[in-house]
């Protein structure tokens, strides 16, 4: 009986081994149009979810993890804007920025909006950080944490609906 048991285990060691399958790398597609929703439950509200909050474009087909802001509700029509390309990291986080010009406190200034997005499933993103840096004509800069301001004053349009984990964005169907 011992001989039979040894023969069975010895036969398995001599079978040819199959190579492991190639790894499959998945990339979350941040591109598309995103609506702002309310609270941690991502509830749609008529006053909030009827306009596109953010449009994200894919940078190039051969780089599926690189994205940019294609349109943003804070951009003023007719003003120049330049989006910086952001790269999604392995844990589903994407940092994006857009530079523009506008009028702040009655004066022309350069404005930089920086966003930190975190993927929460196929249909939702969470805006985890959102700052606005204003650079005046003399080169002085002021940075404002827009999510902190919205947490202190929930009456701020769009941003006042954020939940404890940030502002929930819902993907519009393509």
N, C-alpha and C positions, 0 to 999 in steps of 0.2 A: 504494500500500500504506500509506503514511503517513497518507493521508486516511482510510482505513478504520479504522485504529487509533485515530485521534483521534475518529472518530465513535462508536466503541464506548465509549470512556472518557467522552465527553461525555454519552451517553445515561444512564449510571448516575447521574450527578450530578443529573439532572432528575427521577429517580423520587421519588415522595412518600415521606418517611420515616415509619416507624411510631413512635408514642411508646413509650418504654421501659416494660416492665411495672411495675406497682406493686411496691414492696418487700414481701416477706413476712417478718414478724417472728415468730420462733419463741421460745417460752418453755419452759424446762425445767420440768416439773411435779415439784416436790420433795414434793408431798403423798403421803401413804401411810404404811404401817407399815414400819419398817426394823429388820433384825436385825443384831447385831454378828457379824462373821466374823473369821477369824484371818489375820494376816500380810498381806503385799503381794499375795498370790494370792487373797485373799478366800475362804479355805477355810472351809466350814461345819464346826463342831464341835458334838457333841451337848451338851456342858456349856455351850456359849456361845450357840449359835444357836437355842435353843428358846423364848426369851422375846423379846418386842418390846423393843428398846433405845430406840427413839424413834418417836413418831407425829407426823407433820407435817400440819397442816391448811392448806387454802387460805383466805385471808382473805375475798375476795369474788370473785364471778364476773367482774366488770368490771375487776378488777385481777389479771391472771394471774401477775404476778411478785411478789406479796406473800403471805407465809406466816407461820405461827406454830407453836409447839410445842403439840400437842394432848394428848400424854401423853409421859412420860419416866420411865425406870426409876429415876432418882434421887429422884423425888417420893414423899413419904410419903403413904400413903392417909389421907384425912380432913383433911389439912392444906390451907389455902388456897394457891392458886397463881394467878399472873397472868402470862400470856405476852405478850411484846412482839412486835409485828409486824415482820418483817424483809423487806427487798426484795432479790430476787436481782439481781446485777449482770450485765453483758453477758458476762463470762467464765465464768459458771457457778458463782459463789460466793454463798453465803447465810449471813449472820450472824443467829443467833437467840438469844434469852435468855428465861429464865423466872425469876420471883421467887416465892419461897415462904418458909415459916417451918418451923423444925424445931429439934431438939435437937442441939447440937454441944458436945462435952465436958461434957455434963450440964446445959447452960444453954440456954434459949430464945434463938433468934437468927434474924435475917432472912438468907436465903440467895439468892444470885443465881448461876444457872448460865448461862454464856455459851458458845455453840458456834459454830464456823466450819466450814461444810460446803462441800465442792467436788464438783461433779457429775463422775462418771466413767462416762458411758454411761447407758443407760436403766435399768439394774438396780443400779447401784452409786453410792454417795456415799463420800466420804472425809472423816472428821472430822479436820480439820487443826489445830484449836485447841480447847481445852476448859478453862475455868477455873471455879472456885467462889470466890465472894466471900462471906464471912461477916461480918455486921455485928451486934455484940453490943448489949445493952441500953444500954450507955454510948456507943454510936455509933462504937466502934473497929472498923475493918474489916481483914480479913486476906484476901488473895487467894492461891489455890493453883492452880498449873498442874497439872491432873490428868493430862494426857498425859505431862508430864515425870516425874511421880511413877511412872506406870505403866511408863515406859521404864526407870526405875531399879529397879523392883520388878515383874517380870512376873507375880507371883502375885496381883496385884490383880484381883478378878473383873471380867469384861467388858473392862476397859481394858487388862489385861495382854497381850492378844492383838494389840495394835497392831503394824503394820509400820513400815517406815522412812518411809513417806509419811503416817502417821496411821492411825486405826482405820477399817477398811473396813466399810461398812454395805451390806447387801443388801436390796433392795425385796422385800417379801412380795407375792405375787400378790393382786390385788383380787378 
